[in-house]
Amino acid sequence: MRKDFFKSLLFRLILGILAGILLGIVLNEPAMKILVSVKNILAQLVLFCVPLIIIGFTTSAITTLGSKASKILGIAIIISYVSLLLSSLLSAAAGYEILPHIVISSGIPARELPEDILALDIPPVLSVISALVLSIMMGLAATWTKSSTVIMLFEELQNIVISIVRKIIIPILPFYICSIFTCLSYNGTLTRQLPAFIPLILISTAAHTIWMVVLYAAAGIHARTNPAEVFRHHPTVYITAMGTMSSAATMPIALECIRRSKVLRRDMVDFGIPLFANVHLCGSTISEIFLCMAISIMLYGMLPAPGTMMLFCILMGIFAMSAPGIPGGTAMAIMGIMTTVLGFDSTGIALNIALYALVDSFATACNISSDGALILILSSYADRHRSKLEETIKDQTVPIND
């Protein structure tokens, strides 16, 4: 362990998780009312900055890519969908083999959190998807028209966003995660509901790990390099994602940590992280496929037919790519196909949302931690096609000891 570990963000995040669990046990209802208010304010501050981060990094990255941007974007979408589809099929195969042999229980209802006494509303200026679409369109249009003034403007915006991340997001993140785990501990999710679903969580997490190994191995083979140089920058990202349960909220840390990899191109990191955080939710698809199959047994007494699950997996990849990178975003996005394809009623949908909340931390951590593999593929592709670009963004990496 390095001497500076205790000064690192990773240590502060772990400390925040442990402190949150203890606070959830000892705090009474009046104190929790205050904490819930603080949690909601911190959450809104983090999520308010997310569209700014997307616009600041994605647009500048596209303009830096120049004429290659359209092709790179298409490749990024294709490899993202392929990852989602294959991970869904892996999860379905595991479900057919494992679920008939385990006993599934519905657990004990959790205690309700007290109401927010402040109810302060800080809505983002744009939704995450709107910001992503705006960034792509503005970046491509600025490249096509060669608008040097606009391109310079977005480069300046990126510098401003980096400052926001360094001065605001990183300092408040440990407190935000502490407040999340305090609520989970207080309402009983960690002490009462979690044990009832340990088998589902363990199997789902094992599938996450297997898929990350597959992705990084494939990326390493494609790039002809050791993928460990990418993955070793992810511990801080993984812990952050487990705490926030949001790919969008984890994005600032992912950008700053993964940019330190020596084998990834800076322009591909700046382009890929905001994009993949919203369209590459492979951990969520793995968990959702497995949970939907478990719910089918719990409520309807049988597993879905293989043909039905195949159709569900194909559609799951499409809907997951449009899911917002917020806690429970994938569960919300697939409600329609759960009803039309799997035949779930309102009880099945509600149970899916409740169960997914228990695995959301692990799914989100898999989502954002696996993005490095796709970025390695993009970096290798760009280098092989001689699209190496002049570095126009100065190195302003936030010093984080991961």
C-alpha positions in Angstrom: 0.0 0.0 0.0 1.4 3.4 -0.9 2.1 5.9 1.9 -0.3 8.4 0.3 -3.2 6.0 0.3 -4.8 7.7 3.3 -4.8 11.0 1.5 -6.4 9.5 -1.6 -10.0 9.9 -2.8 -10.4 6.1 -2.7 -9.7 6.1 1.0 -12.1 9.0 1.6 -14.8 7.1 -0.3 -14.3 3.9 1.7 -14.4 6.0 4.9 -17.6 7.6 3.8 -19.2 4.2 3.2 -18.2 2.9 6.6 -19.3 6.1 8.4 -22.6 6.0 6.5 -23.4 2.5 7.7 -22.6 3.4 11.3 -24.6 6.6 11.2 -27.6 4.8 9.8 -27.6 2.5 12.8 -27.3 5.2 15.5 -29.2 8.2 14.1 -32.8 8.9 15.1 -35.7 10.2 12.9 -35.1 13.9 13.5 -31.4 13.6 12.7 -32.3 11.6 9.6 -34.6 14.3 8.3 -31.6 16.7 8.3 -29.4 14.0 6.6 -32.0 13.2 4.0 -32.1 16.9 3.1 -28.3 17.1 2.9 -28.2 14.0 0.7 -30.8 15.4 -1.7 -29.0 18.7 -2.0 -25.6 17.0 -2.6 -27.3 14.7 -5.2 -28.8 17.6 -7.0 -25.5 19.5 -7.1 -23.7 16.4 -8.6 -26.4 15.8 -11.1 -26.7 19.5 -12.0 -23.0 19.4 -13.1 -23.4 16.2 -15.2 -24.9 17.9 -18.4 -22.1 20.5 -18.1 -19.5 17.8 -18.0 -21.0 16.0 -21.0 -21.1 19.2 -23.1 -17.7 20.3 -21.9 -15.9 17.0 -22.7 -17.9 15.3 -25.5 -18.2 18.4 -27.8 -14.5 19.3 -27.4 -13.5 15.7 -28.0 -15.5 15.5 -31.2 -14.1 18.7 -32.5 -10.6 17.4 -31.7 -11.4 14.2 -33.7 -12.2 16.3 -36.7 -13.4 14.6 -39.8 -13.0 11.2 -38.1 -15.7 12.0 -35.5 -18.7 10.5 -37.4 -17.0 7.2 -38.0 -15.7 6.9 -34.5 -19.2 7.6 -33.1 -20.7 4.9 -35.3 -18.1 2.4 -34.1 -18.6 3.4 -30.5 -22.4 2.7 -30.7 -21.8 -0.6 -32.5 -19.4 -2.0 -30.0 -21.5 -0.8 -27.1 -24.6 -2.6 -28.5 -22.6 -5.8 -29.2 -21.4 -5.7 -25.5 -24.9 -5.2 -24.2 -26.4 -8.0 -26.4 -23.7 -10.6 -25.6 -23.7 -9.7 -21.8 -27.5 -10.2 -21.8 -27.2 -13.6 -23.5 -24.6 -14.6 -20.9 -26.9 -13.6 -18.1 -29.8 -15.5 -19.6 -27.7 -18.6 -20.1 -26.7 -18.4 -16.4 -30.3 -17.9 -15.4 -31.5 -21.1 -17.1 -28.7 -23.1 -15.5 -28.7 -21.7 -12.0 -32.1 -20.3 -11.1 -34.1 -23.6 -11.1 -31.7 -24.9 -8.3 -31.9 -22.0 -5.8 -34.7 -20.9 -3.4 -35.8 -17.3 -4.0 -37.4 -15.3 -1.2 -39.1 -11.9 -1.3 -37.4 -10.6 1.9 -38.6 -8.2 4.5 -39.9 -4.7 3.7 -37.5 -1.8 4.6 -38.3 1.1 6.9 -39.4 4.3 5.2 -37.0 7.3 5.1 -38.3 10.5 6.7 -39.3 13.3 4.3 -37.0 16.0 3.0 -37.6 19.0 5.3 -36.0 21.5 2.8 -37.2 20.1 -0.5 -34.8 22.3 -2.4 -35.0 21.8 -6.1 -31.9 22.3 -8.3 -32.9 20.9 -11.7 -30.1 20.5 -14.3 -30.2 22.9 -17.2 -30.6 19.9 -19.6 -31.4 16.2 -19.2 -28.5 13.8 -19.5 -29.7 12.5 -22.9 -30.4 16.0 -24.2 -26.9 17.1 -23.2 -25.4 14.1 -24.9 -27.4 14.7 -28.2 -26.6 18.4 -28.1 -22.9 17.7 -27.6 -22.8 15.3 -30.5 -24.7 17.6 -32.8 -22.7 20.7 -31.9 -19.4 18.9 -32.1 -20.1 17.3 -35.5 -21.6 20.6 -36.9 -18.6 22.6 -35.7 -16.3 20.1 -37.3 -18.2 20.1 -40.6 -18.3 23.9 -40.8 -14.8 24.3 -39.4 -16.0 27.0 -37.0 -12.8 27.8 -35.2 -14.4 30.3 -32.8 -16.9 27.7 -31.6 -14.3 25.0 -31.3 -12.1 27.3 -29.2 -15.2 28.2 -27.1 -15.8 24.5 -26.3 -12.1 24.0 -25.4 -12.4 26.9 -22.9 -15.7 25.3 -21.6 -13.8 22.1 -21.0 -11.2 23.9 -18.9 -14.0 25.5 -16.9 -15.7 22.1 -16.3 -12.4 20.6 -15.2 -12.2 23.3 -12.6 -15.8 22.6 -11.4 -14.9 18.9 -11.0 -11.7 19.7 -9.0 -13.2 22.4 -6.8 -16.8 21.2 -6.3 -17.5 17.6 -7.3 -14.5 15.8 -5.8 -14.6 17.5 -2.4 -18.4 16.8 -1.8 -18.4 13.2 -3.3 -17.3 11.4 0.0 -20.0 13.2 1.9 -22.6 12.4 -0.7 -21.7 8.7 -0.6 -21.7 8.7 3.2 -25.3 10.1 3.1 -26.4 7.4 0.6 -25.1 4.6 2.8 -26.6 6.2 5.9 -30.0 6.0 4.3 -29.5 2.4 3.1 -28.4 1.4 6.7 -31.3 3.4 8.3 -34.1 2.0 6.2 -32.9 -1.6 6.6 -31.7 -2.4 3.1 -28.3 -3.4 4.3 -29.4 -5.3 7.4 -32.8 -6.8 6.5 -33.5 -7.0 2.8 -29.9 -7.7 1.6 -29.4 -11.1 3.3 -32.6 -12.5 1.6 -31.2 -11.8 -1.8 -27.5 -12.6 -1.3 -27.6 -15.6 -3.8 -29.0 -13.3 -6.5 -26.5 -10.6 -5.8 -23.5 -13.0 -5.7 -24.4 -14.6 -9.0 -25.1 -11.3 -10.7 -21.8 -9.8 -9.4 -19.9 -12.9 -10.6 -21.4 -12.4 -14.1 -20.3 -8.8 -14.0 -16.8 -9.9 -13.2 -16.7 -12.5 -15.9 -18.0 -10.0 -18.5 -15.4 -7.4 -17.5 -12.6 -10.0 -17.9 -14.0 -10.9 -21.3 -14.2 -7.3 -22.4 -10.7 -6.3 -21.2 -9.2 -9.5 -22.6 -10.8 -8.8 -26.0 -9.7 -5.2 -25.9 -6.2 -6.2 -25.0 -6.0 -8.6 -27.9 -7.4 -6.0 -30.3 -5.0 -3.3 -29.1 -2.1 -5.7 -28.7 -1.3 -4.4 -25.3 -1.8 -5.3 -21.6 -5.3 -4.1 -20.6 -4.1 -4.0 -16.9 -2.6 -0.6 -17.7 -6.2 0.6 -18.2 -8.0 -1.3 -15.5 -5.5 -0.4 -12.8 -6.9 3.1 -12.8 -10.4 1.9 -12.0 -10.5 1.2 -8.2 -11.5 4.7 -7.3 -14.1 4.7 -10.2 -15.5 1.4 -9.0 -15.9 2.5 -5.4 -17.4 5.8 -6.5 -20.0 4.0 -8.7 -21.0 1.6 -5.9 -21.6 4.6 -3.7 -23.5 6.9 -6.1 -25.3 4.1 -8.0 -25.2 6.4 -11.0 -22.9 6.3 -14.1 -23.7 9.9 -14.6 -22.6 11.0 -11.1 -19.5 8.8 -11.4 -18.5 10.4 -14.7 -16.3 13.2 -13.3 -14.1 10.7 -11.4 -14.0 8.3 -14.3 -12.7 11.1 -16.6 -10.0 12.1 -14.2 -8.8 8.6 -13.3 -8.9 6.9 -16.7 -7.2 9.8 -18.4 -4.0 8.8 -16.5 -3.7 5.6 -18.5 -0.6 5.6 -20.7 -2.2 3.4 -23.4 -5.4 5.4 -23.9 -5.6 8.4 -26.2 -6.8 11.5 -24.4 -9.3 12.4 -27.2 -10.8 8.9 -27.0 -11.2 9.1 -23.2 -12.8 12.5 -23.4 -15.1 11.3 -26.1 -15.8 7.8 -24.8 -16.5 8.3 -21.1 -19.4 10.7 -21.4 -20.8 8.6 -24.3 -20.4 5.1 -22.8 -21.7 6.3 -19.4 -25.0 6.7 -21.1 -25.1 4.0 -23.7 -23.0 1.1 -22.3 -24.8 -0.2 -19.3 -23.6 -3.8 -19.5 -23.7 -4.4 -15.7 -27.3 -3.2 -15.7 -28.4 -5.5 -18.5 -26.7 -8.5 -16.8 -28.5 -7.8 -13.5 -31.9 -7.0 -15.1 -31.9 -10.2 -17.3 -31.1 -12.3 -14.3 -33.6 -10.6 -12.0 -36.4 -10.7 -14.6 -35.9 -14.5 -14.9 -35.9 -14.8 -11.1 -39.1 -12.8 -10.8 -40.7 -15.0 -13.4 -40.1 -17.9 -11.2 -41.3 -16.1 -8.0 -44.5 -14.7 -9.4 -45.5 -16.9 -12.3 -43.9 -20.2 -11.4 -41.7 -20.7 -14.5 -38.9 -19.3 -16.6 -39.6 -17.5 -19.8 -39.3 -19.6 -23.0 -35.8 -19.4 -24.6 -37.3 -17.6 -27.7 -38.9 -15.0 -25.5 -35.7 -14.4 -23.6 -33.8 -14.1 -26.9 -36.2 -11.4 -28.1 -36.0 -9.7 -24.7 -32.2 -9.7 -24.8 -32.2 -8.1 -28.3 -34.6 -5.4 -27.2 -32.9 -5.0 -23.8 -29.7 -3.8 -25.5 -31.6 -1.1 -27.4 -33.6 0.1 -24.4 -30.5 0.1 -22.1 -28.7 2.4 -24.5 -31.5 4.9 -24.0 -31.7 4.5 -20.3 -30.6 7.5 -18.2 -27.4 7.1 -16.2 -29.1 7.6 -12.8 -30.0 5.2 -10.0 -32.6 2.7 -11.3 -32.5 4.2 -14.8 -32.4 0.8 -16.6 -35.2 -0.6 -14.5 -37.4 2.3 -15.6 -36.4 2.2 -19.2 -37.3 -1.5 -19.7 -40.8 -1.5 -18.0 -42.5 -1.4 -21.4 -40.7 -4.6 -22.8 -41.2 -6.4 -19.4 -44.9 -6.0 -20.0 -45.1 -6.7 -23.7 -42.4 -9.4 -24.1 -42.3 -11.1 -20.7 -46.0 -10.5 -19.7 -45.2 -9.0 -16.3 -48.0 -7.2 -14.5 -47.7 -4.2 -12.2 -46.6 -6.5 -9.3 -43.8 -7.9 -11.4 -42.6 -4.5 -12.5 -42.7 -3.1 -8.9 -40.8 -6.2 -7.6 -38.2 -5.7 -10.4 -37.6 -2.1 -9.4 -37.3 -3.1 -5.7 -34.9 -6.0 -6.4 -32.8 -4.0 -8.8 -32.2 -1.4 -6.1 -30.3 -4.1 -4.2 -27.9 -4.8 -7.0 -27.8 -1.3 -8.5 -24.4 -0.5 -6.9 -22.7 -3.5 -8.3 -24.3 -3.1 -11.8 -23.3 0.6 -12.0 -19.7 -0.2 -10.9 -19.6 -2.8 -13.7 -21.1 -0.3 -16.2 -18.5 2.4 -15.7 -15.5 0.1 -15.0 -16.0 -1.8 -18.2 -16.0 1.4 -20.3 -12.2 1.5 -20.3 -12.1 -1.7 -22.4 -14.3 -0.1 -25.1 -12.1 3.1 -25.0 -9.0 0.9 -25.5 -10.7 -0.6 -28.6 -11.4 2.9 -29.9 -7.9 4.1 -29.2 -6.4 1.2 -31.0 -8.8 1.6 -34.0 -7.9 5.3 -34.2 -4.2 4.7 -34.1 -4.3 1.9 -36.7 -6.3 4.1 -39.1 -3.7 6.9 -38.8 -6.1 9.4 -37.3 -3.6 10.5 -34.8 -4.4 14.1 -33.9 -2.5 17.0 -32.6 -3.0 17.4 -28.8 -5.1 20.5 -28.4 -6.2 20.1 -24.9 -3.5 20.7 -22.3 -3.0 18.1 -19.6 -5.1 19.3 -16.7 -5.7 16.0 -14.9 -6.9 16.5 -11.4 -4.4 14.9 -9.0 -6.1 11.9 -7.6 -4.2 9.2 -5.8 -5.9 6.0 -6.9 
